[in-house]
Amino acid sequence: MQQGINNNLTIREASKHELQEISEMTQKAYMNPENNTGIITNAGKLSELVENFQQKKIKILVALLDQKIIGAIRYNFPETDSLYFSKLAVKKEYRNQGIGTQIVRRIELIAKEKKCKKILLDCMFEKGLVPYYENLGYKIDKIKKHQDHHDVDMSKNL
Ligand SMILES: CC(C)(COP(=O)(O)OP(=O)(O)OC[C@H]1O[C@@H](n2cnc3c(N)ncnc32)[C@H](O)[C@@H]1OP(=O)(O)O)[C@@H](O)C(=O)NCCC(=O)NCCS
């Protein structure tokens, strides 16, 4: 881990004018399969993101370095005592430096502040990220089989 980057990293709530940049950054991260599964995942449409954000159905955290967005995550509270997060993304050139981990840790702080008892996420098994989340303390709840991939529901009790 490069200590310098992490010292200068800011993680904060996103604002409306940043939605387009977040959408593009996330889409690019998702269109770039690391593990050659051949499965391209979709980060969703900008119009849906704007609508959900404006209707306060989702919140977004952004990670910034020198005021540039280099990572993001979306979250909401499906129940009063649980937080669900999705679309964790870090720009390719900034990966493997602990930024994704810091974003997830910030989400966990928010969940604790809101007195949540559980954090939920789902991810495509074929992307190879189950061990990444297990390393962060998340456990597999359910694996759902689809025609060309598997979705994994994971959670962490707080
Ligand atoms: C997943 C993602 C956000 C991780 O961000 P990151 O900043 O690179 O993650 P970190 O630096 O915190 O990673 C920490 C550890 O996880 C490991 N790791 C990172 N990406 C991994 C992957 N795709 N599969 C398995 N392990 C991974 C790193 O090797 C590192 O291990 P170490 O601490 O033992 O060296 C980033 O790879 C990304 O944007 N991927 C594309 C979008 C995506 O797939 N999002 C998740 C959808 S569920």
The ligand as an SDF file (V2000), in Angstrom:
LIG
                    3D

 48 50  0  0  0  0  0  0  0  0999 V2000
  -13.1360   -4.1900   -6.4700 C   0  0  0  0  0  0  0  0  0  0  0  0
  -12.3750   -2.8820   -6.4160 C   0  0  0  0  0  0  0  0  0  0  0  0
  -13.3030   -1.7520   -6.0210 C   0  0  0  0  0  0  0  0  0  0  0  0
  -11.2630   -3.0310   -5.3510 C   0  0  0  0  0  0  0  0  0  0  0  0
  -10.6580   -1.7530   -5.1610 O   0  0  0  0  0  0  0  0  0  0  0  0
   -9.1350   -1.5980   -4.7160 P   0  0  0  0  0  0  0  0  0  0  0  0
   -8.9270   -0.2070   -4.2560 O   0  0  0  0  0  0  0  0  0  0  0  0
   -8.2510   -2.1150   -5.7770 O   0  0  0  0  0  0  0  0  0  0  0  0
   -9.1120   -2.6240   -3.4840 O   0  0  0  0  0  0  0  0  0  0  0  0
   -8.0350   -2.6900   -2.3380 P   0  0  0  0  0  0  0  0  0  0  0  0
   -6.7770   -2.0120   -2.7520 O   0  0  0  0  0  0  0  0  0  0  0  0
   -8.6810   -2.2410   -1.0950 O   0  0  0  0  0  0  0  0  0  0  0  0
   -7.7940   -4.2660   -2.3060 O   0  0  0  0  0  0  0  0  0  0  0  0
   -7.3330   -4.8480   -1.1730 C   0  0  0  0  0  0  0  0  0  0  0  0
   -7.0440   -6.3090   -1.4250 C   0  0  0  0  0  0  0  0  0  0  0  0
   -7.9870   -6.9690   -2.2650 O   0  0  0  0  0  0  0  0  0  0  0  0
   -7.3310   -7.6190   -3.3360 C   0  0  0  0  0  0  0  0  0  0  0  0
   -8.1460   -7.4660   -4.5410 N   0  0  0  0  0  0  0  0  0  0  0  0
   -8.3650   -6.3270   -5.2330 C   0  0  0  0  0  0  0  0  0  0  0  0
   -9.1500   -6.5720   -6.3010 N   0  0  0  0  0  0  0  0  0  0  0  0
   -9.4220   -7.8980   -6.2640 C   0  0  0  0  0  0  0  0  0  0  0  0
  -10.1560   -8.7580   -7.1060 C   0  0  0  0  0  0  0  0  0  0  0  0
  -10.7720   -8.3140   -8.2150 N   0  0  0  0  0  0  0  0  0  0  0  0
  -10.2480  -10.0650   -6.7580 N   0  0  0  0  0  0  0  0  0  0  0  0
   -9.6140  -10.5410   -5.6490 C   0  0  0  0  0  0  0  0  0  0  0  0
   -8.8840   -9.7650   -4.8250 N   0  0  0  0  0  0  0  0  0  0  0  0
   -8.7950   -8.4700   -5.1420 C   0  0  0  0  0  0  0  0  0  0  0  0
   -6.0250   -6.8940   -3.4950 C   0  0  0  0  0  0  0  0  0  0  0  0
   -5.0570   -7.7380   -4.0620 O   0  0  0  0  0  0  0  0  0  0  0  0
   -5.7110   -6.5250   -2.0780 C   0  0  0  0  0  0  0  0  0  0  0  0
   -5.1480   -7.5960   -1.3890 O   0  0  0  0  0  0  0  0  0  0  0  0
   -3.9320   -7.3690   -0.3640 P   0  0  0  0  0  0  0  0  0  0  0  0
   -4.4060   -6.3400    0.6320 O   0  0  0  0  0  0  0  0  0  0  0  0
   -3.7460   -8.7300    0.2130 O   0  0  0  0  0  0  0  0  0  0  0  0
   -2.8200   -6.8910   -1.2300 O   0  0  0  0  0  0  0  0  0  0  0  0
  -11.6990   -2.5640   -7.7860 C   0  0  0  0  0  0  0  0  0  0  0  0
  -10.9090   -3.6750   -8.1530 O   0  0  0  0  0  0  0  0  0  0  0  0
  -12.6980   -2.2580   -8.8990 C   0  0  0  0  0  0  0  0  0  0  0  0
  -13.1200   -1.1140   -9.0760 O   0  0  0  0  0  0  0  0  0  0  0  0
  -13.0610   -3.3000   -9.6750 N   0  0  0  0  0  0  0  0  0  0  0  0
  -13.9970   -3.1160  -10.8090 C   0  0  0  0  0  0  0  0  0  0  0  0
  -15.4220   -2.8790  -10.3840 C   0  0  0  0  0  0  0  0  0  0  0  0
  -15.9960   -4.0230   -9.5870 C   0  0  0  0  0  0  0  0  0  0  0  0
  -15.8780   -5.1720   -9.9720 O   0  0  0  0  0  0  0  0  0  0  0  0
  -16.6140   -3.6900   -8.4320 N   0  0  0  0  0  0  0  0  0  0  0  0
  -17.1640   -4.6220   -7.4720 C   0  0  0  0  0  0  0  0  0  0  0  0
  -18.4310   -5.2230   -7.8940 C   0  0  0  0  0  0  0  0  0  0  0  0
  -19.0580   -6.3710   -6.6630 S   0  0  0  0  0  0  0  0  0  0  0  0
  1  2  1  0
  2  3  1  0
  2  4  1  0
  2 36  1  0
  4  5  1  0
  5  6  1  0
  6  7  2  0
  6  8  1  0
  6  9  1  0
  9 10  1  0
 10 11  2  0
 10 12  1  0
 10 13  1  0
 13 14  1  0
 14 15  1  0
 15 16  1  0
 15 30  1  0
 16 17  1  0
 17 18  1  0
 17 28  1  0
 18 19  1  0
 18 27  1  0
 19 20  2  0
 20 21  1  0
 21 22  1  0
 21 27  2  0
 22 23  1  0
 22 24  2  0
 24 25  1  0
 25 26  2  0
 26 27  1  0
 28 29  1  0
 28 30  1  0
 30 31  1  0
 31 32  1  0
 32 33  2  0
 32 34  1  0
 32 35  1  0
 36 37  1  0
 36 38  1  0
 38 39  2  0
 38 40  1  0
 40 41  1  0
 41 42  1  0
 42 43  1  0
 43 44  2  0
 43 45  1  0
 45 46  1  0
 46 47  1  0
 47 48  1  0
M  END
$$$$
